[in-house]
Amino acid sequence: MPILGALLKAAAIVCATLLPWAVFAQTLSLPDAFDTGGRHVASGIESLDVSPAYREAHRQEAFSTPSELEELFVEVPGQRYDISSYSRYNMKLPRLSGGFRFRESPPAGKALRIAIVQTDRFELAMRSGESGYLLKYLPNFHDAWALYEATQKENQFRLEPTALLATDGGRYRRSGRGSIVLHFRPGWILVTRGENVLLESPIEGDPHTWTLEIATTALLREIRWIDDFDVPEVDDAFVPMRTASGEAIRPSDENWTVSLDEGGTIEKLPDGKVRLSVDGQSGVIQAKAALPVAEAFAYTFEIESPTPKTGVTLLDSEGRSIAAIGFFRHNESRRIVFAPDKPESADDRRSFDARNRIAPLIAARQWYRLIVVGGAVNWEFSPDGRRWSRVQPGGEPCEGKPVAFALYASPGNEHREITLCRARLETLRRTSRLANRVPKDLVPHELITNDRVRPWEDARNAAKPATVAFRDWVYACNVRRLLENRSLFASRRVLFELLESVRIDDSLSWDERAEVLAELTRIMPAYDWGTWHEFTESIEATFLDWARQGMTQPYRKAARFVDRMIYWTEWDRTAYLPAALRHEIFESAVSGDRRAMGELCASAMCRCPVNEMEHLLPGPREMLRTAAARAAASWKELKYLPVDSRPSRMPPSRLEVGKEAFNLTTEITAGLRDGDTSAVLALVENRYRPEVGRLPAPDDSLHWLSFDEWVRRLIDAKPELGEKLRQDYSAALQLRVQECIK
């Protein structure tokens, strides 16, 4: 009997433990393809009718075979031609080494899909006679892709790059690498990954008449023609790599003055251009004009045929150069390149390994942009003034408010010449509307020029007029503080506080908030990796919170601009908003939407989306993870990136409950139970830090919440706490709770 009693007691404990998860599984209503019993396991992505944008060769039998590649290519005269198989990760992978010419030009209605597993170099030449375009993959330079205009030198087989047209801006690495798709459109070429445009550029000629050639030594998964598909159109307002409209400047209409040394002449041409010419030996010569817009943050210039030792710069009120783009001769190729510069430098050359990094070769006429805001400068270029790219990760610190721009010639004794065709100034249109809720004359100038973070915040809070809402005061001061282009460290704090204010501002619609966040993304001082990591985490938390408040498709809306940001990440970390993505995977599983869940999970831009469901506790999260894994047992993208195709089981899902978060929630719960709202307020204000992480929901133990959503639910559960906060809360806490207590 004692043994029987012990067995009954153990059975009761097991039932009590498993019953909640059984109820959850019944509520989940997984479709047959996600049945955890494995009776109807999906055979692959195609079985879920996933969009062709997400389909990849993810199984051994789907890889390109040597015989298929032999049918695709012919030899290039004078180059090695080797197609073979190579065993790796217990798989037979196709291997190319040498030069390979496609048998046919790009067929109408077709796109080219390429999946590289490992390579040191990969070049795709798109040839029309002795000129054309060159797409290069640079695995040793942040896994970057770059597109060039190219031409064939005499007695050479390959095309050599002559002008840089576009780069992927770090999007390929952040998307998890893997397959790309090359789309050939009339007047355009696009490289995509899933639904994300990695790079795009205008082209000349009919791509369906081109000859395509590959030069590489690479392990692959596939190279094949596929049916072309539509790439979703996106609103320019959500795409930081595209420009917002700005105030146009006709250079010949401006008043130009030549300064600093004799010997330079400024010529106003009939078509509105301005040309600076310098002959003979001289020091620095500048031809400058005043900026007509006081609150610009991006300065765009179209330059034609510059010679080495010339450039364009922004000047402060004392005539000092704040930031500049200069033109130099590349030592190895002898072609002209652009790079950050100092006008007083006498250097006319740059040296770098163009085979292993992006070569900033200039076109005869090209657009350049200086983004100067928040204590940092970033340099961008564009073939058409609309689609922008960057050449290098991050920017550099700079301080000073631009009041003039100048064409310059550095010291030398040779002929130097530069022509400015057009210019444009951009302002923070959407963000400035928020700042303009408070008249400019109410914000003291000495307040926004204070470079010390804590005294500045205290002074700002103390200077708030009684008739102005705190949030509007933060908008007014922080935006104008950023535009002053002061200390980078202080500006970073200012920007994050501004982002937080927009995040909880329910006077703005979801799309209005997203548009402002897109502008803040453009002015993010991309100077160090840690700042970008923190910024991306903040964006992820923002969209996940908005999802919980009712925003539909937060993952896709966030991806409209976040995954189109221009920055290279130091880590192999997707910026595809995993938190919001996992939320949508969960919702699609609950609703039984097989296609939606298939596309979200199959997206090669997501690294194992259901393996770390941070917003669910281990029980239900493990069930969903197991269901998705069994439904897509052959989807290597669920665990490994396509570049690393080793087959493997997904490891058990775990969630570590942080001791600090546990202690904090325990003490707050005790304070609420005792009715001590003052103690609760002190805990919320003084104990919470971002490092604490997510907190268990006070009203639903299945979910883990961000701090803001946790406060909302806390106040819903205890209205008297909200009343207490209405009466007495500090400025430091106000930003976080003001939208929770209405």
Buried (B, 14 or more C-beta within 10 A) or exposed (E): EEEEEEEEEEEEEEEEEEEEBEEBBEEBEBBEBBBBEEEEBBEBBEBBEBBBBBBBBBBBEBBBBBEBBEEBBEEBEEBEBEBEBEEBBEBEBBBBEBBBBBEEBBEEEBBBBBBBBBBEBBBBBBBBEEBBBBBBBBBEBBBBBBBBBBBBEEEEBBBBBBBBBBBBBBBBBBBBBBBBBBBBEEEEBBBBBBBBBBBBBEBEBEBBEBBBBBBBBBBBBBBBBEEBBEBEEBEBBBBBBBBBEBEEBEBBEBEBEBBBBEBBEBBBEEEBBBBBBBBEEBBBBBBBBEBEBEBBBBBBBBBBBBBBBBBBBBBBEEEEBBBBBBBBBBEEBEBBBBBBBBBEBEBBEBEBEBBEBBBBBBBEEBBBBBBBBBBBBBBBBBBBBEBBBBBBBBBBBBBBBBBBBBBBBBBBEEEBBBBBBBBBBBBBBBBBBBBEBBEEEBBEEEBBBBBEBEEBBBBBBEBBEEEBBBBBBBBBBBBBBBBBBBBBBBBBBBBBBBBBBBBBBEEBEBBBBBBBBBBBBBBBBBBBBEBBBBBBEBBBBBBBBBBBEEBEBBBBBBBBBBBBBBBBBBEBBBBBBBBBBBBBBBBBBBEBBBEBBBBBBBBBBBBBBBBBBBBBBBBBBBBBBBBBBBBBBBBBBBBBBBBBBEBEEBEEBEBEBBEBBEEBBEBBBEBBEEEEBEBBBEBBBEEBEEEBBBBBBBEEEBBBBBBBBBBBBBBEEBEEBBEBBEEEBEBEBBBBBBBBBE
